[in-house]
């Protein structure tokens, strides 16, 4: 058994991973009010021809902050599948089919999935690239409105962010007044509420949102919502 494990370890040490490499611009797709289309450019920066297909999903989050992706026909992608030689570029169009919600931003995910091309060469582990891009359809005047607080549940403390606005926010960084970085960040969709555990009580935090300067936010402490 030991010799077999050593042989397997040696095989993995000699094996290489084969996967495509792509450059994508932009990395987020915004369709603003009055428009129904947007585009992105994909370039094959790897050394092999790759085939890519597009998958479309409606994007929501559950109470735990986990993504919920539901297949959708509310927008189309052209071309939906294409091949790229090394160094080749492809313009991909995103066209909205459904009527935009005038009250609140709609959030989607466009996933670009590399399609495996036959069997990998000897001593090569075949992997495929899967890139997920957010797509936002934003009504006129829609903006995020984040309410920050600390929620106490017994001995547990949680930093809470609730987006009561009509559009998403991207939280770039959160830290204490003393400079300690808190593990809170990422997209906060319209109407979404997220929580992160705290080690100690806080009365203020410093928050940076994308395209906005840092600001100091006072925090109130509240009990958990009634179940």
N, CA and C of each residue as an Amber inpcrd file, in Angstrom:
protein
   681
   0.8300000  -1.2050000   0.0000000   0.0000000   0.0000000   0.0000000
   0.8580000   1.2450000   0.0000000   1.9360000   1.2700000   0.8130000
   2.8050000   2.4310000   0.8910000   3.4290000   2.7350000  -0.4660000
   3.8930000   1.6780000  -1.1830000   4.5120000   1.9140000  -2.4860000
   3.4990000   2.4570000  -3.4790000   2.2490000   2.0120000  -3.3820000
   1.2180000   2.5100000  -4.2900000   0.9390000   3.9870000  -4.0180000
   0.9090000   4.3730000  -2.7320000   0.6830000   5.7710000  -2.3840000
   1.8350000   6.6370000  -2.8660000   3.0630000   6.1260000  -2.7260000
   4.2180000   6.8820000  -3.1940000   4.1670000   7.0550000  -4.7070000
   3.7570000   6.0010000  -5.4050000   3.6580000   6.0840000  -6.8640000
   2.6050000   7.0990000  -7.2740000   1.4650000   7.1060000  -6.5550000
   0.3960000   8.0520000  -6.8660000   0.8610000   9.4740000  -6.6010000
   1.5780000   9.6870000  -5.4770000   2.0900000  11.0150000  -5.1690000
   3.0850000  11.4750000  -6.2280000   3.9090000  10.5710000  -6.7080000
   4.8830000  10.9210000  -7.7430000   4.1700000  11.2940000  -9.0330000
   3.0780000  10.5870000  -9.3520000   2.3270000  10.8940000 -10.5650000
   1.7610000  12.3020000 -10.5040000   1.1710000  12.6770000  -9.3430000
   0.6170000  14.0170000  -9.2050000   1.7190000  15.0630000  -9.2430000
   2.8890000  14.7460000  -8.7260000   3.9920000  15.7010000  -8.7490000
   4.4400000  15.9740000 -10.1700000   4.3310000  14.9780000 -11.0430000
   4.7710000  15.1430000 -12.4320000   3.6650000  15.6920000 -13.3290000
   2.4030000  15.5430000 -12.8910000   1.2880000  15.9590000 -13.7300000
   1.1670000  17.4720000 -13.7440000   0.6060000  17.9960000 -14.8350000
   0.3300000  19.4180000 -14.9500000  -1.1470000  19.6150000 -15.1960000
  -1.6430000  20.8050000 -14.8600000  -3.0550000  21.1050000 -15.0540000
  -3.2350000  21.8670000 -16.3520000  -4.2090000  21.4420000 -17.1470000
  -4.4910000  22.1060000 -18.4160000  -5.7920000  22.8760000 -18.2860000
  -5.7280000  24.1910000 -18.3900000  -6.9260000  25.0160000 -18.3190000
  -6.7240000  26.2570000 -19.1550000  -7.8450000  26.7850000 -19.6770000
  -7.7690000  27.9870000 -20.4720000  -7.4810000  29.2060000 -19.6090000
  -7.0740000  30.2730000 -20.2630000  -6.8080000  31.5240000 -19.5820000
  -7.4380000  32.6380000 -20.4030000  -8.2220000  33.4970000 -19.7290000
  -8.9760000  34.5020000 -20.4470000  -8.8250000  35.8680000 -19.7930000
  -8.9400000  36.8870000 -20.6030000  -9.0270000  38.2670000 -20.1380000
 -10.4120000  38.7820000 -20.4980000 -11.1390000  39.3470000 -19.5110000
 -12.5140000  39.7910000 -19.7340000 -12.6490000  41.2510000 -19.3080000
 -13.2440000  42.0560000 -20.1750000 -13.4860000  43.4700000 -19.8920000
 -14.8960000  43.8480000 -20.3610000 -15.7250000  44.4270000 -19.4900000
 -15.5180000  44.6600000 -18.0580000 -15.8380000  43.4000000 -17.2630000
 -15.6170000  43.4500000 -15.9520000 -15.8860000  42.2910000 -15.1020000
 -17.2600000  42.3970000 -14.4420000 -17.9720000  43.4640000 -14.7280000
 -19.3480000  43.6360000 -14.2450000 -20.1320000  44.3040000 -15.3570000
 -21.3640000  43.8490000 -15.5940000 -22.1820000  44.3690000 -16.6840000
 -23.3030000  45.2070000 -16.1030000 -23.3750000  46.4660000 -16.5120000
 -24.4160000  47.3830000 -16.0380000 -25.2870000  47.8040000 -17.2090000
 -26.5860000  47.5650000 -17.0870000 -27.5520000  48.0360000 -18.0740000
 -28.4120000  49.0880000 -17.3770000 -28.2120000  50.3290000 -17.7540000
 -28.8920000  51.4280000 -17.0740000 -30.2400000  51.6910000 -17.7300000
 -31.0600000  52.4880000 -17.0360000 -32.3960000  52.8050000 -17.5340000
 -32.3180000  53.4320000 -18.9230000 -33.2360000  53.0040000 -19.7900000
 -33.2740000  53.5250000 -21.1440000 -32.4500000  52.7170000 -22.1250000
 -31.6630000  51.7660000 -21.6330000 -30.8750000  50.9080000 -22.5070000
 -31.2860000  49.4550000 -22.2880000 -31.0530000  48.6330000 -23.2800000
 -31.4310000  47.2230000 -23.1820000 -30.2600000  46.2950000 -23.4960000
 -29.0820000  46.8630000 -23.7410000 -27.9660000  46.0150000 -24.1580000
 -26.6570000  46.5290000 -23.5920000 -25.7100000  45.6220000 -23.4780000
 -24.3430000  45.9330000 -23.0740000 -23.4420000  44.8950000 -23.7300000
 -22.1390000  45.1190000 -23.6780000 -21.2180000  44.1800000 -24.3080000
 -19.9680000  44.0170000 -23.4740000 -19.2640000  42.9280000 -23.6950000
 -17.9850000  42.6710000 -23.0550000 -17.0490000  42.0360000 -24.0600000
 -15.7570000  42.1370000 -23.7940000 -14.7410000  41.5770000 -24.6780000
 -13.9870000  40.4780000 -23.9520000 -13.8640000  39.3320000 -24.6080000
 -13.1620000  38.1810000 -24.0470000 -11.9690000  37.8720000 -24.9440000
 -10.8140000  37.7170000 -24.3420000  -9.6010000  37.3750000 -25.0980000
  -9.0030000  36.0880000 -24.5380000  -8.6410000  35.1940000 -25.4390000
  -7.9680000  33.9580000 -25.0540000  -6.4770000  34.2550000 -24.8850000
  -6.0410000  34.3360000 -23.6230000  -4.6350000  34.6240000 -23.3360000
  -3.8320000  33.3500000 -23.1000000  -4.4530000  32.1930000 -23.3000000
  -3.7570000  30.9230000 -23.1370000  -3.0870000  30.4890000 -24.4290000
  -2.5800000  29.2720000 -24.3990000  -1.8430000  28.7530000 -25.5450000
  -2.6050000  27.7510000 -26.3680000  -3.8800000  27.5020000 -26.0340000
  -4.6620000  26.5150000 -26.7680000  -6.0100000  27.1050000 -27.1440000
  -6.5880000  26.5810000 -28.2350000  -7.9320000  26.9810000 -28.6270000
  -8.9270000  26.5370000 -27.5650000  -9.8780000  27.4030000 -27.2640000
 -10.8600000  27.0990000 -26.2270000 -12.2560000  27.3630000 -26.7600000
 -13.2000000  26.5500000 -26.3070000 -14.6000000  26.7660000 -26.6270000
 -15.3100000  27.2020000 -25.3470000 -16.1120000  28.2440000 -25.4500000
 -16.7670000  28.8370000 -24.2870000 -18.2610000  28.9140000 -24.5530000
 -19.0540000  28.5840000 -23.5380000 -20.4970000  28.7340000 -23.6530000
 -21.0240000  29.5940000 -22.5010000 -22.1430000  30.2700000 -22.7560000
 -22.7170000  31.1890000 -21.7740000 -23.9200000  30.5510000 -21.0830000
 -24.0110000  30.7770000 -19.7710000 -25.1470000  30.3420000 -18.9720000
 -25.7470000  31.5730000 -18.2890000 -27.0780000  31.6330000 -18.1830000
 -27.7600000  32.8270000 -17.6800000 -28.6070000  32.4840000 -16.4590000
 -28.4890000  33.3080000 -15.4250000 -29.1990000  33.0330000 -14.1780000
 -29.7400000  34.3170000 -13.5560000 -30.8870000  34.1930000 -12.9250000
 -31.3860000  35.2280000 -12.0160000 -30.6320000  35.0560000 -10.7020000
 -30.2150000  36.1580000 -10.0890000 -29.3380000  36.0940000  -8.9160000
 -30.0420000  36.6500000  -7.6840000 -30.1720000  35.7810000  -6.6820000
 -30.6960000  36.1810000  -5.3800000 -29.7990000  35.5930000  -4.3050000
 -30.0360000  35.9710000  -3.0560000 -29.3040000  35.3930000  -1.9380000
 -30.2810000  34.9590000  -0.8640000 -29.9380000  33.8440000  -0.1760000
 -30.7710000  33.3950000   0.9250000 -30.3890000  34.1440000   2.1940000
 -31.0390000  33.7960000   3.3200000 -30.8030000  34.5120000   4.5730000
 -29.3820000  34.3340000   5.0960000 -28.6960000  33.2910000   4.6520000
 -27.3200000  33.0690000   5.0790000 -26.2890000  33.7350000   4.1880000
 -26.7440000  34.4480000   3.1630000 -25.8290000  35.1240000   2.2580000
 -25.3170000  34.2600000   1.1260000 -25.8480000  33.0410000   0.9890000
 -25.4210000  32.1550000  -0.0980000 -26.1790000  32.4960000  -1.3810000
 -25.4870000  32.3880000  -2.5080000 -26.1050000  32.6950000  -3.7910000
 -27.1810000  31.6800000  -4.1500000 -28.2630000  32.1820000  -4.7150000
 -29.3150000  31.3450000  -5.2870000 -29.4240000  31.7240000  -6.7600000
 -29.0800000  30.7830000  -7.6370000 -29.0860000  31.0330000  -9.0700000
 -30.2050000  30.2380000  -9.7300000 -31.0620000  30.9450000 -10.4350000
 -32.1920000  30.3180000 -11.1230000 -32.0740000  30.5910000 -12.6240000
 -32.0540000  29.5430000 -13.4540000 -31.9520000  29.7690000 -14.9010000
 -33.0110000  30.7600000 -15.3800000 -32.6270000  31.6350000 -16.2850000
 -33.5410000  32.6820000 -16.7340000 -33.4890000  32.8440000 -18.2430000
 -34.6000000  33.3250000 -18.7960000 -34.6940000  33.6970000 -20.2030000
 -34.9080000  35.1960000 -20.3290000 -34.6480000  35.9410000 -19.2560000
 -34.9260000  37.3770000 -19.2530000 -33.8800000  38.1810000 -20.0190000
 -32.7480000  37.5640000 -20.3310000 -31.7930000  38.1970000 -21.2370000
 -31.1300000  37.1180000 -22.0790000 -30.5920000  37.5270000 -23.2150000
 -29.9120000  36.5930000 -24.1030000 -28.4680000  37.0470000 -24.2870000
 -27.6420000  36.0960000 -24.7030000 -26.2240000  36.3530000 -24.9330000
 -25.9060000  35.9660000 -26.3720000 -25.2080000  36.8340000 -27.0740000
 -24.8450000  36.5760000 -28.4730000 -23.3630000  36.8740000 -28.6940000
 -22.6130000  35.8450000 -29.1700000 -23.0390000  34.4620000 -29.4260000
 -23.1210000  33.6720000 -28.1140000 -23.9990000  32.6580000 -28.0380000
 -24.1230000  31.8810000 -26.8070000 -22.9980000  30.8630000 -26.6140000
 -22.3350000  30.4950000 -27.7100000 -21.2000000  29.5790000 -27.6370000
 -20.2260000  29.9510000 -28.7570000 -18.9350000  29.9110000 -28.4750000
 -17.9490000  30.3440000 -29.4680000 -16.5990000  29.7250000 -29.1490000
 -15.7440000  29.6800000 -30.1660000 -14.3810000  29.1640000 -30.0190000
 -13.4040000  30.3260000 -30.1620000 -12.3320000  30.2820000 -29.3690000
 -11.3080000  31.3150000 -29.4000000  -9.9350000  30.6730000 -29.5740000
  -9.2360000  31.0610000 -30.6210000  -7.8500000  30.6400000 -30.7850000
  -6.9640000  31.4620000 -29.8670000  -5.7390000  31.0120000 -29.6000000
  -4.8350000  31.7970000 -28.7550000  -4.6600000  33.2190000 -29.2920000
  -4.8730000  34.2080000 -28.4220000  -4.7440000  35.6010000 -28.8160000
  -5.9820000  36.2030000 -29.4470000  -6.9770000  35.3790000 -29.7650000
  -8.1810000  35.8810000 -30.4190000  -9.1100000  36.5480000 -29.4170000
  -9.8530000  37.5770000 -29.8890000 -10.8120000  38.2890000 -29.0640000
 -12.2260000  38.0690000 -29.5930000 -13.1990000  38.1470000 -28.6890000
 -14.6010000  37.9760000 -29.0700000 -15.4380000  39.0070000 -28.3190000
 -16.2600000  39.7570000 -29.0510000 -17.2250000  40.6580000 -28.4280000
 -18.5030000  39.8770000 -28.1640000 -18.9710000  39.9080000 -26.9160000
 -20.1970000  39.2130000 -26.5270000 -21.2340000  40.2640000 -26.1380000
 -22.4150000  40.1510000 -26.7300000 -23.4940000  41.1100000 -26.4600000
 -24.4800000  40.5020000 -25.4720000 -24.9270000  41.3230000 -24.5500000
 -25.9600000  40.9490000 -23.5780000 -27.1860000  41.8090000 -23.8670000
 -28.2990000  41.1670000 -24.1900000 -29.5160000  41.8870000 -24.5840000
 -30.6560000  41.5310000 -23.6400000 -31.2220000  42.5440000 -23.0110000
 -32.3350000  42.3460000 -22.0950000 -33.6260000  42.1290000 -22.8670000
 -34.3580000  41.0470000 -22.5470000 -35.6300000  40.7480000 -23.1950000
 -36.8110000  41.1660000 -22.3360000 -36.7220000  40.9410000 -21.0220000
 -37.8220000  41.2670000 -20.1230000 -37.8700000  42.7670000 -19.8770000
 -39.0500000  43.2670000 -19.5970000 -39.1930000  44.6800000 -19.2540000
 -38.4900000  44.9520000 -17.9310000 -37.7180000  46.0100000 -17.8850000
 -36.9830000  46.3390000 -16.6630000 -37.9400000  46.7670000 -15.5540000
 -37.6580000  46.3350000 -14.3410000 -38.4540000  46.7290000 -13.1820000
 -38.1550000  48.2040000 -12.8800000 -39.1650000  49.0910000 -12.9110000
 -38.9000000  50.5100000 -12.6850000 -38.6850000  50.8600000 -11.2190000
 -38.9680000  49.8990000 -10.3130000 -38.9050000  50.2080000  -8.8880000
 -37.5970000  49.7770000  -8.2320000 -37.0680000  48.6300000  -8.6430000
 -35.8950000  48.0840000  -7.9580000 -34.9700000  47.4020000  -8.9640000
 -33.7000000  47.4190000  -8.6780000 -32.7010000  46.8370000  -9.5690000
 -32.8700000  45.3180000  -9.6820000 -32.6870000  44.7970000 -10.8950000
 -32.6830000  43.3520000 -11.1260000 -31.2410000  42.8790000 -11.2090000
 -30.9600000  41.7470000 -10.5690000 -29.5930000  41.2100000 -10.5300000
 -29.5620000  39.8360000 -11.1940000 -28.5450000  39.6250000 -12.0310000
 -28.3670000  38.3650000 -12.7430000 -26.9000000  37.9420000 -12.6380000
 -26.6360000  36.7140000 -13.0680000 -25.2740000  36.2140000 -13.2180000
 -25.1180000  35.6300000 -14.6180000 -24.0660000  36.0680000 -15.3040000
 -23.6680000  35.4900000 -16.5810000 -22.4330000  34.6350000 -16.3150000
 -22.5450000  33.3420000 -16.5620000 -21.4370000  32.4220000 -16.3220000
 -20.8660000  31.9770000 -17.6630000 -19.5720000  32.2000000 -17.8300000
 -18.8500000  31.7550000 -19.0290000 -18.1050000  30.4820000 -18.6800000
 -18.5100000  29.4020000 -19.3110000 -18.0090000  28.0740000 -18.9920000
 -17.1730000  27.5320000 -20.1420000 -15.9360000  27.1710000 -19.8470000
 -15.0960000  26.5340000 -20.8580000 -15.5700000  25.1040000 -21.0850000
 -15.6930000  24.7130000 -22.3360000 -16.1500000  23.3730000 -22.6890000
 -14.9260000  22.4840000 -22.9020000 -14.8370000  21.3310000 -22.1840000
 -13.6840000  20.4350000 -22.3640000 -13.5660000  19.9780000 -23.8130000
 -12.3370000  19.9230000 -24.3120000 -12.0700000  19.5290000 -25.6950000
 -11.3590000  18.1800000 -25.7310000 -12.1180000  17.1000000 -25.7720000
 -11.5340000  15.7650000 -25.8910000 -10.7680000  15.3470000 -24.6390000
  -9.9820000  14.3070000 -24.7690000  -9.2110000  13.7760000 -23.6490000
  -7.9290000  14.5840000 -23.4630000  -7.5140000  14.8140000 -22.2160000
  -6.2750000  15.5660000 -21.9820000  -5.0500000  14.7390000 -22.3590000
  -3.9120000  15.4000000 -22.6410000  -2.6700000  14.6670000 -22.9380000
  -2.2390000  13.8390000 -21.7330000  -1.3590000  12.8380000 -21.9490000
  -0.8720000  12.0240000 -20.8330000  -0.2350000  12.8850000 -19.7390000
  -0.3970000  12.4530000 -18.4850000   0.1610000  13.1450000 -17.3230000
  -0.3450000  14.5830000 -17.1930000  -1.5710000  14.8020000 -17.6720000
  -2.1800000  16.1250000 -17.5750000  -3.5500000  16.0080000 -16.9310000
  -3.8240000  16.8660000 -15.9620000  -5.1320000  16.9060000 -15.3110000
  -5.9780000  17.9390000 -16.0280000  -7.0970000  17.5260000 -16.5910000
  -7.9580000  18.4500000 -17.3330000  -8.8040000  19.2570000 -16.3570000
  -8.7150000  20.5660000 -16.4330000  -9.5810000  21.4490000 -15.6600000
 -10.2170000  22.4300000 -16.6280000 -11.3420000  22.9850000 -16.2190000
 -12.0200000  23.9580000 -17.0770000 -12.2530000  25.2350000 -16.2830000
 -12.2970000  26.3210000 -17.0050000 -12.4780000  27.6240000 -16.3980000
 -13.9610000  27.9570000 -16.3450000 -14.4020000  28.5250000 -15.2330000
 -15.7970000  28.9260000 -15.0530000 -15.7890000  30.3210000 -14.4160000
 -16.2280000  31.3020000 -15.1730000 -16.1730000  32.6870000 -14.7310000
 -17.5950000  33.2130000 -14.5670000 -17.8820000  33.7850000 -13.4010000
 -19.2130000  34.3030000 -13.0950000 -19.1660000  35.8250000 -13.0400000
 -19.9720000  36.4730000 -13.8830000 -20.0110000  37.9300000 -13.9590000
 -21.3840000  38.4350000 -13.5100000 -21.4350000  39.4450000 -12.6450000
 -22.7330000  40.0230000 -12.2750000 -23.2830000  40.8950000 -13.3870000
 -24.5980000  40.8620000 -13.5360000 -25.3090000  41.7010000 -14.4990000
 -26.3890000  42.4580000 -13.7270000 -26.3570000  43.7920000 -13.8120000
 -27.3260000  44.6050000 -13.0920000 -28.1330000  45.4410000 -14.0700000
 -29.4600000  45.4500000 -13.8810000 -30.3630000  46.3020000 -14.6490000
 -30.9410000  47.3050000 -13.6500000 -30.5040000  48.5620000 -13.7630000
 -30.7430000  49.5460000 -12.7100000 -31.7240000  50.6290000 -13.1560000
 -32.8120000  50.8550000 -12.3850000 -33.7660000  51.9160000 -12.7230000
 -33.1610000  53.3060000 -12.5260000 -33.7880000  54.2880000 -13.1230000
 -33.3460000  55.6690000 -12.9800000 -33.3910000  56.1010000 -11.5130000
 -32.3020000  56.6930000 -11.0390000 -32.2610000  57.2180000  -9.6770000
 -32.0740000  56.1870000  -8.5880000 -31.9790000  54.9080000  -8.9370000
 -31.8410000  53.8640000  -7.9130000 -30.4420000  53.9070000  -7.3200000
 -30.3520000  53.7590000  -5.9940000 -29.0700000  53.7940000  -5.2960000
 -29.1670000  52.9360000  -4.0430000 -28.0360000  52.4670000  -3.5250000
 -28.0610000  51.6980000  -2.2830000 -28.2890000  52.6090000  -1.0730000
 -28.7880000  52.0420000  -0.0130000 -28.9640000  52.7470000   1.2600000
 -28.7150000  51.7190000   2.3640000 -27.4870000  51.6800000   2.8750000
 -27.0830000  50.6300000   3.8100000 -27.2310000  51.1150000   5.2550000
 -27.9220000  50.3200000   6.0510000 -28.0600000  50.5700000   7.4810000
 -27.1590000  49.5700000   8.2090000 -26.1880000  50.1010000   8.9780000
 -25.2470000  49.2620000   9.7100000 -25.6360000  49.2090000  11.1850000
 -25.4860000  48.0440000  11.8050000 -25.7660000  47.9030000  13.2350000
 -25.0230000  46.6900000  13.7740000 -25.0090000  46.5620000  15.0850000
 -24.4930000  45.3640000  15.7490000 -25.6750000  44.6480000  16.3730000
 -25.8060000  43.3770000  16.0870000 -26.9060000  42.5910000  16.6190000
 -26.3750000  41.6330000  17.6750000 -27.0140000  41.6550000  18.8200000
 -26.6170000  40.7750000  19.9170000 -27.6070000  39.6240000  20.0260000
 -27.0810000  38.4030000  20.0820000 -27.9060000  37.2060000  20.2360000
 -27.2520000  36.3430000  21.3010000 -27.6780000  36.5380000  22.5600000
 -26.9930000  35.8780000  23.6730000 -25.6040000  36.4720000  23.8290000
 -24.5940000  35.6090000  23.7940000 -23.2040000  36.0850000  23.8780000
 -22.6190000  36.4110000  22.5080000 -23.3450000  36.0990000  21.4410000
 -22.8270000  36.3050000  20.0890000 -23.1220000  37.7220000  19.6040000
 -22.1480000  38.3060000  18.9240000 -22.3030000  39.6240000  18.3210000
 -22.1150000  39.4990000  16.8100000 -22.9580000  40.1840000  16.0640000
 -22.8530000  40.1360000  14.6060000 -22.9630000  41.5470000  14.0310000
 -22.0370000  41.8650000  13.1420000 -22.1270000  43.1000000  12.3810000
 -23.1580000  42.8900000  11.2790000 -24.1380000  43.7880000  11.2050000
 -25.2560000  43.6170000  10.2800000 -25.2960000  44.7800000   9.2900000
 -25.4560000  44.4450000   8.0260000 -25.6340000  45.4430000   6.9770000
 -26.9280000  45.1260000   6.2360000 -27.8360000  46.0970000   6.1880000
 -29.1100000  45.9240000   5.4980000 -29.2320000  46.9890000   4.4250000
 -29.3890000  46.5540000   3.1870000 -29.5130000  47.4800000   2.0700000
 -30.9870000  47.7780000   1.8190000 -31.4250000  48.9360000   2.2920000
 -32.8100000  49.3360000   2.1160000 -33.0080000  50.1600000   0.8420000
 -31.9770000  50.2860000   0.0640000 -32.0650000  51.0440000  -1.1720000
 -32.6130000  50.2270000  -2.3150000 -32.5870000  50.8080000  -3.5070000
 -33.1640000  50.1880000  -4.7030000 -32.1050000  49.6550000  -5.6570000
 -30.8350000  49.7010000  -5.2520000 -29.7500000  49.1950000  -6.0970000
 -28.6840000  48.5650000  -5.2170000 -27.8150000  47.7660000  -5.8230000
 -26.7870000  47.0530000  -5.0710000 -25.6820000  48.0080000  -4.6110000
 -24.9120000  47.5400000  -3.6550000 -23.6790000  48.2040000  -3.2430000
 -22.5710000  47.1720000  -3.2850000 -21.3450000  47.6570000  -3.4740000
 -20.1860000  46.7790000  -3.3490000 -19.3390000  47.3100000  -2.2080000
 -19.2340000  46.5110000  -1.1380000 -18.4730000  46.9040000   0.0470000
 -17.0220000  46.5170000  -0.1960000 -16.1720000  47.5330000  -0.3730000
 -14.7650000  47.2710000  -0.6790000 -13.9710000  46.8860000   0.5530000
 -14.2490000  47.5340000   1.6780000 -13.4770000  47.2670000   2.8990000
 -14.2490000  47.7780000   4.1020000 -14.0610000  47.0790000   5.2210000
 -14.6130000  47.5030000   6.5030000 -13.5290000  47.3090000   7.5500000
 -13.2700000  48.3330000   8.3560000 -12.2950000  48.1720000   9.4330000
 -12.6890000  49.0050000  10.6420000 -12.1020000  48.6970000  11.7760000
 -12.3660000  49.4420000  12.9940000 -11.6380000  50.7840000  12.9550000
 -11.9510000  51.6370000  13.9260000 -11.2720000  52.9270000  14.0170000
  -9.7710000  52.7160000  14.2080000  -9.4110000  51.6400000  14.8900000
  -8.0030000  51.3430000  15.1210000  -7.3020000  50.7020000  13.9370000
  -8.0320000  50.4120000  12.8560000  -7.4190000  49.8680000  11.6580000
  -7.5320000  48.3650000  11.4990000  -8.1920000  47.6740000  12.4300000
  -8.3540000  46.2200000  12.3020000  -9.3540000  45.9110000  11.1840000
  -8.9270000  45.1030000  10.2250000  -9.7790000  44.7740000   9.0930000
 -10.8120000  43.7300000   9.5010000 -12.0590000  44.0070000   9.1960000
 -13.1480000  43.0700000   9.4790000 -13.4770000  42.2980000   8.2110000
 -13.8200000  41.0170000   8.3740000 -14.1140000  40.1550000   7.2320000
 -15.5550000  40.3750000   6.7820000 -15.8020000  41.5710000   6.2850000
 -17.1160000  41.9300000   5.7700000 -16.9080000  42.6440000   4.4440000
 -17.5910000  42.1990000   3.4150000 -17.4180000  42.8620000   2.1290000
 -18.1260000  42.1280000   1.0160000 -17.9780000  42.6470000  -0.1950000
 -18.5960000  42.0470000  -1.3580000 -19.8980000  42.7310000  -1.7300000
 -20.6440000  42.0980000  -2.6280000 -21.9020000  42.6750000  -3.0910000
 -22.9850000  42.5740000  -2.0280000 -23.7760000  43.6410000  -1.9220000
 -24.9690000  43.6530000  -1.0830000 -26.1150000  44.0740000  -1.9960000
 -26.9620000  43.1070000  -2.3610000 -28.0200000  43.3640000  -3.3240000
 -29.1170000  44.2280000  -2.7100000 -29.9190000  44.8300000  -3.5670000
 -31.0440000  45.6380000  -3.0960000 -31.9770000  44.7700000  -2.2520000
 -32.2930000  45.2420000  -1.0530000 -33.1700000  44.5010000  -0.1580000
 -32.4860000  43.4050000   0.6360000 -31.1910000  43.2240000   0.4280000
 -30.4800000  42.1290000   1.1010000 -29.9810000  42.5540000   2.4740000
 -29.9010000  41.5720000   3.3690000 -29.3850000  41.7740000   4.7230000
 -28.3370000  40.7080000   4.9960000 -27.1180000  41.1280000   5.3770000
 -26.0390000  40.1820000   5.6440000 -25.4560000  40.4400000   7.0260000
 -24.8410000  39.3730000   7.5780000 -24.2410000  39.4610000   8.9080000
 -22.8670000  38.7990000   8.9140000 -21.9880000  39.3340000   9.7870000
 -20.6550000  38.7780000   9.9740000 -20.3550000  38.7500000  11.4700000
 -19.7400000  37.6750000  11.9780000 -19.4720000  37.5780000  13.4240000
 -18.4420000  38.6060000  13.8740000 -18.6230000  39.0890000  15.1120000
 -17.6840000  40.0190000  15.7340000 -17.0890000  39.3800000  16.9750000
 -15.8430000  39.6960000  17.2380000 -15.1820000  39.1940000  18.4410000
 -15.4220000  40.0830000  19.6430000 -15.7410000  41.3590000  19.4150000
 -15.9190000  42.3110000  20.5130000 -16.9050000  43.3870000  20.0810000
 -17.5560000  44.0600000  21.0390000 -18.4960000  45.1270000  20.6800000
 -17.7950000  46.2750000  19.9540000 -18.5320000  46.9460000  19.0830000
 -18.0300000  48.1130000  18.3540000 -19.0820000  49.2060000  18.3900000
 -18.6160000  50.4560000  18.4760000 -19.5630000  51.5720000  18.3970000
 -19.4260000  52.3460000  17.1020000 -18.3270000  52.0880000  16.3420000
 -18.1100000  52.7480000  15.0550000 -17.2910000  51.8320000  14.1550000
 -17.4950000  51.9700000  12.8670000 -16.6650000  51.2920000  11.8790000
 -16.3680000  52.2620000  10.7460000 -15.3490000  51.9310000   9.9640000
 -15.0120000  52.7110000   8.7770000 -15.3130000  51.8340000   7.5620000
 -16.1250000  52.3590000   6.6470000 -16.6030000  51.5820000   5.4990000
 -16.1980000  52.2740000   4.2080000 -15.7130000  51.4750000   3.2650000
 -15.4250000  51.9730000   1.9110000 -16.2970000  51.2100000   0.9270000
 -17.0900000  51.9340000   0.1590000 -17.8630000  51.3560000  -0.9250000
 -17.1640000  51.6560000  -2.2410000 -17.4130000  50.8200000  -3.2520000
 -16.8140000  51.0520000  -4.5550000 -17.1970000  52.4400000  -5.0630000
 -16.2100000  53.1670000  -5.5600000 -16.3930000  54.4990000  -6.1350000
 -16.8020000  55.5440000  -5.1060000 -16.6260000  55.2360000  -3.8260000
 -16.9270000  56.2180000  -2.7870000 -15.7770000  56.2580000  -1.7820000
 -15.5820000  57.4220000  -1.1850000 -14.5380000  57.5660000  -0.1730000
 -14.9540000  56.8660000   1.1160000 -13.9660000  56.5500000   1.9590000
 -14.2590000  55.9440000   3.2500000 -15.1190000  56.8840000   4.0960000
 -15.9940000  56.2750000   4.9030000 -16.8050000  57.0630000   5.8310000
 -16.9200000  56.3180000   7.1530000 -17.0080000  57.0810000   8.2400000
 -17.1450000  56.5010000   9.5800000 -18.6270000  56.3590000   9.9030000
 -19.0130000  55.1570000  10.2970000 -20.4210000  54.8300000  10.5340000
 -20.6260000  54.5220000  12.0200000 -21.5000000  55.2580000  12.7270000
 -21.8360000  54.8910000  14.1080000 -22.7240000  53.6540000  14.1230000
 -22.5670000  52.8250000  15.1460000 -23.3070000  51.5720000  15.2380000
 -24.1970000  51.5720000  16.4710000 -25.4160000  51.1030000  16.2850000
 -26.3100000  50.8570000  17.4190000 -26.3490000  49.3630000  17.6730000
 -26.6570000  48.9740000  18.9010000 -26.7560000  47.5570000  19.2640000
 -28.2230000  47.2070000  19.4050000 -28.6390000  46.1430000  18.7340000
 -30.0330000  45.7530000  18.7700000 -30.1550000  44.2550000  19.0150000
 -31.2900000  43.8240000  19.5940000 -31.5120000  42.3790000  19.7550000
 -31.8630000  41.7680000  18.4160000 -31.7810000  40.4430000  18.3100000
 -32.1390000  39.7950000  17.0430000 -33.6190000  39.9490000  16.7550000
 -34.0410000  39.9410000  15.4680000 -35.4520000  40.0340000  15.1460000
 -36.2300000  38.8440000  15.6760000 -37.4730000  39.0680000  16.0340000
 -38.3070000  37.9810000  16.5620000 -38.5180000  36.9310000  15.5030000
 -38.4170000  35.6710000  15.9170000 -38.6030000  34.5680000  14.9680000
 -40.0590000  34.1170000  14.9650000
